[in-house]
Amino acid sequence: MMASREERLARNEIVFREVNERIAELSDTWGGGLDLVCECANFACVSVLHISVREYELLRQNSRRFAVLPGHELPDIETVVESRNDYLVVEKHEETHEQVERADARTPN
């Protein structure tokens, strides 16, 4: 069965989130900041964003939210819910929640 566009985009974002979780685990920041990969749906994106440890912890409390650089948001599948100095927080539209959860479940930890 072929994955839907939304599911493929969600899977890309989940992969970037996994990379960022590993970066956060390995960082010795002591309350400083993290340089993370943009969590946009573009698998070819290699852009970096800076986020405080506290902001990152808050972001991870909602599995439907991702940190992306301005201009990397996709309004047809997500809404900007916060605008920070250097990045945006996007949340998947309700109709794509299932795809995000399915992609998250399929992504190896």
N, C-alpha and C positions, 0 to 999 in steps of 0.2 A: 504494500500500500504506500502510495506517495504522500509525503508530508505536505500539509497545506503551507502556503506562503507564511502565514502568521506563526505556524509552528516552527518553520525553519528560522525565521527571524528571532523568535523567542529562544530557540536553541543556541543561536549565536550569542545572544545576550547572556544566557546562562553560562556559556563557556568563559566569557570575559569575567563574569562574576566569580567563577571558580578560580581563575587566575588571580584576581584581586584578593580573594580570601587567603590564598597561599602567600601572597606578598605581605598581607597584614599579619599573618601568623609568623612570618620570618623576620618582620621588621622589629627593630629595637628602637622604638620612637619615644617612649616615656612621655606620652602626652603631646608629642609634636605632630607632624603631618606625614601623610603617605603620598607617594607618587604612584598612581594606579593607571591601568589602561582604561580608556573610554569604554563604557559598557553598551555602546550603541549596537544596532542590529547589523551593521556593516562588518562582515567577517574580515575584510581586508584592512580595517581601521587599525592603526598602530599608534594613535594619538595618546598622549598622557595627560592626566589631570591631577591636580593637587587637592587633597582633602584632609581635613583634620581627623584624628583618630575618633574623636567624639562624634563628628558628623557621619563618619563611616559606620560606627556602631548604630547610630539612629537609622541610617539608611537600611541596614541589614535587618531591622525589626520588621520590615514589610517585604516579603518575597516578590511582590509585584512591582517594586520600585528599583530603578537603575540610575546610575550617575553617568551622564553623557555631556559632551562638550556642546556649547551652543551651535546650532546648525545641524547637529547630528540626530535630533529628535525626529520621529516619524508620526505626524499628527493623525494619520489614518489608523494607527494601532495603539497610540499612547498619548497621554496628556502631560504637559509640564505642570508639576504641582509645587515646585520650589525653584527659585532662581538664586543661585549662590554667586559669589564673586567670579569664580572661574569655571563653573559647571552648572548644569541643570539636573534636577531630579525629575524623572519621568515615571509615570505609573501607567501600566497597561490598561487599556479600555476593558470594561467588564466582559465584553464578548471575546476577548483574547485571554482572559484569566485561565481558562481550561488549557489552552495551548502552552502557556507559561508553566503551569503545574505539570503537564505531561512532559514537556521538554526538560524540566528540572528533575523529574523522576528518572528520566532516561540518561541523564548526564552522570557519568561515573564520578565518584568522589575520590 
